[in-house]
Amino acid sequence: MTMTADRVITERPEMTTILRVARKELRSSVTSRWFWMWVLAFVGLALILVLVALPSTRIGGQAGFGRTAASLVTLVQIIVPLMALTLGALSIAAQRETGALRFLMSHPISRTEAFWGLYLGNSAVLAVATTAGFGAAGVLTISRGVTDGTATFAWIAFASWLLAMAMLGIGMLISTFAKRSSAALGVAVFVWLILVFIGDLGVMGTAAATNMPVSVLFFTALANPVEAFRLLALTAFAGSLDALGPAGVYAVDTLGDNLDLSLLIVLLLWLALPVLAAWQRFRGKADL
């Protein structure tokens, strides 16, 4: 084993060390006012949407929890990516800027252990935030006498967590390149705008102007993790194929019963590839 001033190179990362870093990151985030701002915003907006949604009895063939889940899909598309991207973008850049990362690496810990500890800690933060939003919406739905459609509700909550993990990986990849937290945050917000607004509207506009083939439109949608989440979430509603748009209808016709599995695999790839790229970048970066 070779020790330097800023790291210890070990043959195998130790899980206990990774979990120790994760607990530290979770405690730090829970005491942050930004964490509570995100949680309260997500919970508050979720409750408002549920109150608006429940008076109507059906949407796309779904009632009860299905109605609640459908009302939360759009909220998740906007809030969860922004929350996860900014959290990931600040995870490394902010600690590098304050010197906290160099202090962490002065302990007997490898870069791999530090990175995955930060990732797991931030993953736990996002799990708490998304669970709080969906949990509050679920409790309110039950309190209004609705109990059917829980499977659909749980499926969309799970898909939302996958989207959060995918966005966290992209944010951490941004953070490995940025030297200042302000730069990382700016890039994260720009990526959020592209994925949530510009990407969707741009594809729709291009498709309308150029008569883009539906197959190309579908694969373009899969290149956007937010759109992949939307398709995955909306497939949970029976009779809602129109809500999927032309790309979704093409996917249903082409993939049939394998559509859910295919979309899940796409979202899992978005979860894995950016964070692995961020890990490789962080592990091989010369300066901290």
C-alpha positions as CSV (number, residue, x, y, z in Angstrom):
1,M,0.0,0.0,0.0
2,T,1.4,3.4,-1.0
3,M,0.3,6.5,1.1
4,T,0.4,10.1,-0.3
5,A,-0.7,13.4,1.3
6,D,-4.1,13.3,-0.2
7,R,-5.1,9.7,-0.5
8,V,-4.4,6.1,0.3
9,I,-4.3,3.6,-2.7
10,T,-5.8,0.3,-1.6
11,E,-6.3,-2.9,-3.6
12,R,-10.0,-3.2,-2.6
13,P,-12.4,-0.5,-1.4
14,E,-13.9,-1.3,2.0
15,M,-17.7,-1.1,2.3
16,T,-17.5,0.0,5.9
17,T,-15.5,3.1,4.8
18,I,-17.9,3.8,2.0
19,L,-20.8,3.6,4.4
20,R,-19.0,5.9,6.9
21,V,-18.6,8.6,4.2
22,A,-22.2,8.1,3.1
23,R,-23.5,8.6,6.7
24,K,-21.4,11.8,7.0
25,E,-22.8,13.1,3.7
26,L,-26.4,12.2,4.7
27,R,-26.0,14.0,8.1
28,S,-24.5,17.0,6.3
29,S,-27.4,17.2,3.8
30,V,-30.1,16.7,6.4
31,T,-28.9,19.7,8.4
32,S,-28.8,21.9,5.2
33,R,-31.6,24.4,4.6
34,W,-31.4,23.5,0.9
35,F,-32.4,19.9,1.7
36,W,-35.5,21.0,3.6
37,M,-36.4,23.5,0.9
38,W,-36.5,20.8,-1.7
39,V,-38.4,18.4,0.6
40,L,-41.0,21.0,1.5
41,A,-41.4,22.2,-2.1
42,F,-41.9,18.6,-3.4
43,V,-44.2,17.6,-0.6
44,G,-46.2,20.9,-0.8
45,L,-46.7,20.7,-4.6
46,A,-47.5,17.0,-4.4
47,L,-50.3,17.6,-1.9
48,I,-51.7,20.5,-4.0
49,L,-51.8,18.3,-7.1
50,V,-53.5,15.5,-5.1
51,L,-56.2,17.9,-3.9
52,V,-56.8,19.1,-7.4
53,A,-56.7,15.6,-8.9
54,L,-58.9,13.6,-6.5
55,P,-62.3,15.4,-7.1
56,S,-62.3,13.9,-10.6
57,T,-63.0,10.2,-10.6
58,R,-61.0,8.9,-13.6
59,I,-58.0,9.7,-15.8
60,G,-56.9,7.4,-18.7
61,G,-59.0,4.5,-17.3
62,Q,-57.5,4.9,-13.8
63,A,-59.1,5.9,-10.5
64,G,-57.9,6.4,-6.9
65,F,-54.2,6.0,-6.5
66,G,-53.8,5.8,-10.3
67,R,-55.3,9.3,-10.5
68,T,-52.9,10.5,-7.8
69,A,-49.9,9.0,-9.5
70,A,-50.8,10.4,-12.9
71,S,-51.0,13.9,-11.4
72,L,-47.5,13.5,-9.9
73,V,-45.8,12.4,-13.1
74,T,-45.4,16.0,-14.5
75,L,-44.3,17.3,-11.1
76,V,-41.6,14.6,-10.9
77,Q,-40.4,15.4,-14.4
78,I,-39.7,19.0,-13.3
79,I,-38.7,18.9,-9.6
80,V,-36.8,15.6,-9.3
81,P,-34.3,16.2,-12.1
82,L,-33.5,19.7,-10.8
83,M,-33.1,18.5,-7.3
84,A,-30.9,15.6,-8.2
85,L,-28.8,17.5,-10.8
86,T,-28.0,20.4,-8.4
87,L,-27.3,18.0,-5.5
88,G,-24.9,16.0,-7.6
89,A,-23.2,19.0,-9.2
90,L,-22.4,20.4,-5.7
91,S,-21.4,17.1,-4.2
92,I,-17.7,17.2,-5.3
93,A,-17.2,20.8,-6.6
94,A,-18.4,22.5,-3.4
95,Q,-16.3,20.2,-1.2
96,R,-13.3,20.8,-3.4
97,E,-13.8,24.6,-3.3
98,T,-14.1,24.6,0.6
99,G,-11.2,22.2,1.1
100,A,-13.5,19.6,2.7
101,L,-12.6,17.1,0.0
102,R,-8.8,17.5,0.5
103,F,-9.4,17.1,4.2
104,L,-11.4,13.9,3.6
105,M,-8.7,12.5,1.4
106,S,-6.1,13.2,4.0
107,H,-7.6,10.3,5.9
108,P,-6.8,6.6,5.1
109,I,-9.4,6.4,2.4
110,S,-9.1,5.8,-1.4
111,R,-10.8,7.9,-4.0
112,T,-13.1,5.0,-4.9
113,E,-14.3,4.8,-1.3
114,A,-14.8,8.6,-1.2
115,F,-16.7,8.8,-4.4
116,W,-19.1,5.9,-3.7
117,G,-19.6,7.2,-0.2
118,L,-20.6,10.5,-1.6
119,Y,-22.9,8.8,-4.1
120,L,-24.6,6.6,-1.6
121,G,-25.1,9.5,0.8
122,N,-26.7,11.7,-1.8
123,S,-28.7,8.7,-3.1
124,A,-30.1,8.4,0.5
125,V,-31.0,12.1,0.5
126,L,-32.9,11.8,-2.7
127,A,-34.7,8.6,-1.5
128,V,-35.8,10.6,1.6
129,A,-37.0,13.5,-0.5
130,T,-38.9,11.4,-3.0
131,T,-40.4,9.1,-0.3
132,A,-41.6,12.2,1.6
133,G,-43.4,13.5,-1.5
134,F,-45.0,10.3,-2.5
135,G,-45.7,9.3,1.1
136,A,-47.5,12.6,1.8
137,A,-49.5,12.2,-1.4
138,G,-50.4,8.6,-0.5
139,V,-51.5,9.5,3.0
140,L,-53.7,12.3,1.8
141,T,-55.2,10.0,-0.9
142,I,-56.0,7.3,1.8
143,S,-57.5,10.0,4.1
144,R,-60.0,10.8,1.4
145,G,-61.3,7.2,1.3
146,V,-59.3,6.0,-1.8
147,T,-57.5,2.7,-1.6
148,D,-57.4,1.2,-5.1
149,G,-54.5,1.6,-7.6
150,T,-51.7,1.3,-5.1
151,A,-49.6,-0.9,-7.4
152,T,-49.6,1.9,-10.1
153,F,-48.7,4.5,-7.4
154,A,-45.8,2.4,-6.1
155,W,-44.5,1.7,-9.6
156,I,-44.3,5.4,-10.4
157,A,-42.7,6.2,-7.1
158,F,-40.0,3.6,-7.9
159,A,-39.5,5.0,-11.4
160,S,-39.2,8.5,-9.9
161,W,-36.4,7.2,-7.7
162,L,-34.6,5.7,-10.7
163,L,-34.9,9.1,-12.5
164,A,-33.4,10.8,-9.4
165,M,-30.5,8.4,-9.4
166,A,-29.9,8.9,-13.1
167,M,-29.9,12.7,-12.7
168,L,-27.6,12.4,-9.6
169,G,-25.0,10.6,-11.7
170,I,-25.1,13.2,-14.4
171,G,-24.8,15.9,-11.8
172,M,-21.7,14.2,-10.2
173,L,-20.2,13.9,-13.6
174,I,-20.6,17.6,-14.1
175,S,-19.1,18.1,-10.6
176,T,-15.9,16.2,-11.5
177,F,-15.1,18.7,-14.3
178,A,-16.0,21.9,-12.5
179,K,-13.5,23.7,-10.3
180,R,-16.0,26.0,-8.6
181,S,-19.4,25.2,-7.2
182,S,-21.0,28.1,-9.0
183,A,-19.9,26.8,-12.4
184,A,-21.1,23.3,-11.5
185,L,-24.5,24.6,-10.5
186,G,-24.8,26.7,-13.6
187,V,-24.0,23.8,-15.9
188,A,-26.5,21.6,-13.9
189,V,-29.3,24.1,-14.4
190,F,-28.5,24.4,-18.1
191,V,-28.6,20.6,-18.5
192,W,-31.9,20.6,-16.6
193,L,-33.4,23.1,-19.0
194,I,-32.2,21.1,-22.0
195,L,-33.6,17.8,-20.7
196,V,-36.9,19.0,-19.3
197,F,-37.9,21.9,-21.5
198,I,-35.7,22.6,-24.5
199,G,-35.2,18.9,-25.4
200,D,-38.9,18.0,-25.4
201,L,-40.1,21.2,-27.1
202,G,-37.2,21.0,-29.6
203,V,-37.9,17.4,-30.6
204,M,-41.6,18.2,-30.9
205,G,-40.9,21.3,-33.1
206,T,-38.4,19.5,-35.2
207,A,-40.8,16.6,-35.7
208,A,-43.6,18.9,-36.8
209,A,-41.4,20.9,-39.1
210,T,-39.5,18.1,-40.8
211,N,-42.0,15.2,-40.6
212,M,-39.5,13.2,-38.6
213,P,-40.3,9.5,-38.7
214,V,-42.0,8.2,-35.6
215,S,-39.2,5.6,-35.1
216,V,-36.6,8.4,-35.0
217,L,-38.8,10.3,-32.6
218,F,-39.0,7.4,-30.3
219,F,-35.3,6.8,-30.2
220,T,-34.7,10.5,-29.7
221,A,-37.0,10.3,-26.7
222,L,-34.9,7.5,-25.2
223,A,-31.8,9.7,-25.5
224,N,-33.5,11.9,-22.8
225,P,-33.8,10.2,-19.4
226,V,-36.7,12.5,-18.4
227,E,-38.7,11.4,-21.4
228,A,-37.8,7.8,-20.8
229,F,-39.2,8.2,-17.3
230,R,-42.4,9.7,-18.7
231,L,-43.0,6.9,-21.1
232,L,-42.2,4.3,-18.4
233,A,-44.6,6.0,-15.9
234,L,-47.4,6.5,-18.3
235,T,-47.4,2.9,-19.5
236,A,-48.7,2.0,-16.1
237,F,-52.1,3.5,-17.0
238,A,-54.4,1.2,-19.0
239,G,-56.1,2.9,-21.8
240,S,-53.7,5.9,-21.8
241,L,-51.9,5.3,-25.0
242,D,-52.9,8.7,-26.4
243,A,-51.1,10.3,-23.5
244,L,-47.8,8.6,-24.6
245,G,-47.8,10.6,-27.8
246,P,-46.8,9.3,-31.2
247,A,-43.4,8.0,-29.9
248,G,-45.1,6.1,-27.2
249,V,-47.7,4.6,-29.5
250,Y,-44.9,3.5,-31.9
251,A,-43.1,1.9,-28.9
252,V,-46.3,0.0,-27.9
253,D,-46.8,-1.2,-31.5
254,T,-43.1,-2.3,-31.8
255,L,-42.2,-3.7,-28.4
256,G,-45.6,-4.8,-27.2
257,D,-45.5,-6.6,-23.9
258,N,-41.7,-5.9,-23.7
259,L,-42.2,-2.1,-23.6
260,D,-42.1,-1.8,-19.8
261,L,-38.9,-3.9,-19.5
262,S,-37.2,-2.0,-22.4
263,L,-37.9,1.4,-20.9
264,L,-36.8,0.1,-17.5
265,I,-33.5,-1.1,-19.0
266,V,-33.0,2.3,-20.7
267,L,-33.5,4.1,-17.4
268,L,-31.1,1.8,-15.6
269,L,-28.5,2.5,-18.3
270,W,-29.0,6.2,-17.7
271,L,-28.6,5.4,-14.0
272,A,-25.3,3.4,-14.4
273,L,-23.3,5.0,-17.2
274,P,-23.0,8.7,-16.0
275,V,-22.1,7.7,-12.5
276,L,-19.5,5.2,-13.7
277,A,-18.0,7.9,-16.0
278,A,-18.0,10.3,-13.0
279,W,-16.2,7.6,-10.9
280,Q,-13.5,7.1,-13.5
281,R,-13.0,10.8,-13.9
282,F,-12.8,11.4,-10.1
283,R,-10.4,8.4,-9.6
284,G,-8.0,9.6,-12.3
285,K,-8.2,13.3,-11.6
286,A,-4.8,14.6,-10.5
287,D,-5.9,17.6,-8.4
288,L,-8.5,17.9,-5.7
